[in-house]
Every structure is written in C-alpha cells, then in structure tokens.
C-alpha cells in the first residue's frame, strides 16, 4: 500500500506522559487567550501571503496611493520624498544618491534576483527544461514582444526620442497577470496557469536582454574587472559549499558595483546571481534528512533522560536547522523565502515611488506625450493579445508545436489579454527609456491605463468563458 504524507505510524511516541526535564514542559490546554489570538492572526497572515491574487491587489493599492498622492494638495511632498538625499560615508569615502535611485536600482535588484532564480528553476525542471515543451511559450512570448513593439514604432514614426520607448510595451507583470488569473477561481486549468507563467518568465528574459543591450549606456570596461571579482567570489563560495545566503551578499554587492561602474544597469546583478543559484542539494557524506532526524533524536533522548544542557541543545538544533536548509536546494528555497518581501515590500514600494503621475500640467495635446501614451496603451491592450494568439496559432497550425493538454484557444486568448498587464517591468523600462519628465509621465499614464484595461477585459472575458476553458481544443 502506498504511504501517504499524513501517515504517523512510524513516528516516535510523543513526549507527553513520559518523565522529562522541566525545561521540556508537557503540552498544555491552558494557553493564554492573547497568545491564541496572536497565533490565529499570524496563521491568517501567513496564509494571506501565499494567496496569488493578494500581491496583485497590494500592488494595485500602492499604485492608487501614488496616483492620489501625486495629484493631491500634498503633491510636492510626494516628489520631495522620493528624491530625498541618501548618503553613505566611511572615512574619506562618500557615496550619495537619492531615495528614488535606492528603490529603482538597489531594491529592484532583489526583484531581479527572484526573477533570475525563477528562470533558473524553470530551466532545470520546469516549463523551460524541455526544449520541445518550452518552444510554444517561447514563440508565444516572442509574438507578444514583437507585435507590441511594432505597433509602438509605427505610431512613433521617425522621431528618435519617441522611438526610445519601443520596449516599454514588450513586458508582462507576472504578479499582476497571475493574480488576475487566480481571481477566476480554481476551475481554471492548471496547464493554463503554467502556460501564462512560462510566457511571462520568457517575457522577463527578453526584458532583461533588452535592458542589457539597449538601455545600458556607453560601457566603461574598467567596471567589468570589479564585476568579475564578484562573480569569482560567488563561484568560489559555491565550490566551498557555503550554503548561507548571507555569505553571498558581499560578492553580490561587488558585482552590483561593477555593473554600475560599467554603465550597464546594476539590477542585472540580481539576474546573474539568480542564474548562478545552485539547483541541487549540497553534497554531503550523509543524507541531510538523516542528519536532521539524528539531531532531533539526540534532543529527544536528552529530554527523556531528564537532562538539559543549553549549549548541547543549541548545537543539535543548529545541526538540524542546517540539514533542514540543505534539504531544499537554494534555487527552490530562496524564492520561497524572498517572495513575501518582494511581493509585499519591494514591488509595492517600487509602485509607490514610480506610479505617481501628475495629471495637472500634463499636456497630452502635445504630439510627443500623446504619441507615447497612446502608443503604449494600444501596444499593450491590442498588441499583446494579437501577438500572443497569432504566434501561437501559427506555431500550432504549422505543426511546429501542439497546445498543452488542458489548454484550448479560448485559454490562449485569455493569456494574451492578461499579458497586456505590463505595470512593474514596463514602468521600469520606461524610466530607462525617457529622461524627459513629460514623456516619462505620458508613458506611465499609458502603462497604468493599459494595465487596468487589460486586467478588466481579461477578467471579464475569463468569467464569460471560464466553464469552457477546459474543453479540448479543436
């Protein structure tokens, strides 16, 4: 008979009822009411952090706050806050910047680190592990990049400054898109979610490449030496078997500073580190599960023998915790640990710092801002679904690919609509594309309008066809 995850027949007897040291008290039913309330609240909060749609909702709230703040009587304080000076001084060495740079170039490195690890994981044993399996989302994603870019370029014409924004509508916001899909309920086929996730991840890969090749200014090659030192330190720590993530902060910072010095965007350091994250358990002479179990057994025996030595107990717990950590390879463990901080910290702060478009004084009648706003809006709302669907249709009908089991053409249309939610990555690229405040404001307005429209249209369409999404594609 198969063994189920909740089978407790092989577990040791509970300590309750046996004679143990008083530092190991027996379970009690008399738990203080305040502690019970705290446990329930923390449990509910932990569950909330893992609701897919919740991160998208928090992101939306942050954007709404930014828009409201930037167009309120306190608008001046909004812009003053994000351009407040920051400085780091160490003896004669001084480095100064502002809060906006810290959010966009430092905090967003953590976001790109998670993106890099997700790409690495999918390449290892996910949607990108098998070339044939990955081919359809790759083709679909490329269609969703090329068509929006062409629409924007066609609208921008020959204006070189406006053409700098061609990459803005090529990106998809994973958190928002998957969050909106989750709002449609559990009846959505799992294969459709995987298809959307794979497409969005490939979108991110393309966006990272675009940033690296098109939005990194003239390169200062002296910085590559610094970046190389950071990379070599990461590789050395990997070969040494150092498993603590904190040990990689200094090499990561050196890599970040090197890329900053080269003129490449420093957030690419996060992607590089993510792609270098180990995908296998750390080699050991004894299985990590056995090590953890033996350490806990020694603690149990100490308790049953009426002994309590704090240093010994601390040592055994360290062994158990290290083995527990090593049971899950870093490429799986770290994204889980970082997800709440990125989804409910980094990304909302980024939205709060960048979504504050001031409508007062924005002249959309001027040809430049009007073209940018309309070009981004149409490219995301129309170009994304057209590009995704057309590329998928051609790939399937040509025989190069087949639709995944559980995905039909209605599902492909839904994925295309949700891919039009650009938001985080689109705003990020917009900040790199335009130095002119009027054009950047127009781009952000187009992104916000397009993302809201794509979310609403996608959600409405999803509710209409929800019951037909699992039908076999013709």
Buried (B, 14 or more C-beta within 10 A) or exposed (E): EEEEEEEEEEEEEEBEEEEBBEEBEEEEEEEEEEEEEEEEEEEEEEEEEEEBBBBBBBBBEBBBBBBEBBBEEEBEEBBEBBEEEEEEEEEEEEEEEBBBBBBBBBBBBBBBBBBBBBBBBBBBEBBBEEEEBBBBBBBBBBBBBBBBBBBBBEBBEEEEBBEBBBBBBBBBBBBBBBBBBBBBEEEBBEBBBBBBBBBBBBBBBBBBEBBBEEBBEEEEEEBBEBBEBBBEBBEEBBEEEBBEBEBBEEBBBBBBBBBBBBBBBBBBBBBBBBBBBBBEBBEEEEEBEEBBBBBBEBBBEBBBEEBBEEEEBEEBEEBBEBBBBBBBBBBBBBBEEBBBBBBBBBBBBBBBBBBBBBEEEBEBEEEBBBBBBBBBBBBBBBBBBBBBBBBBBEBBEEEEBEBBEBBBBBBBBBBBBBBBBBBBBBBBBBBBBBEBEBBBBBBBBBBBBBBBBBBEBBBEBBEEBBEEBBBEBE
